[in-house]
Amino acid sequence: MADRAAWLRVLGQVADRQGEVGLVSCPDCGQDRLEVRYIVEPETRVGYVLLWCGACVHGISVSRVRPPEGAPTRSIDDPASVVGVPDFARHE
């Protein structure tokens, strides 16, 4: 099982690709089923990110992030912003 540092490296790769996760493999299971969601304060674009694998349901959450330019975001004030996010095993 990968550690948090490995997941943070993957998050960096996802950020470099403007949020496109299809070309980045899960550090735990190796499948290309990663999903990312940026949940931010609309005015500042600062918030948190959830990154998880749809196959093995592992991932991380990171606070105080700003999404890459052009990446889709959801409002931190909207309870629906986390709808569809599984209860994934988080690497702390």
Secondary structure, DSSP 8 states (H G I E B T S, - for coil): ---HHHHHHHHHHHHHTTT--TTS--TTT--S-EEEEEEEETTTTEEEEEEEETTT-EEEEEEEE---TT--EEETT-GGGGTT----EE--
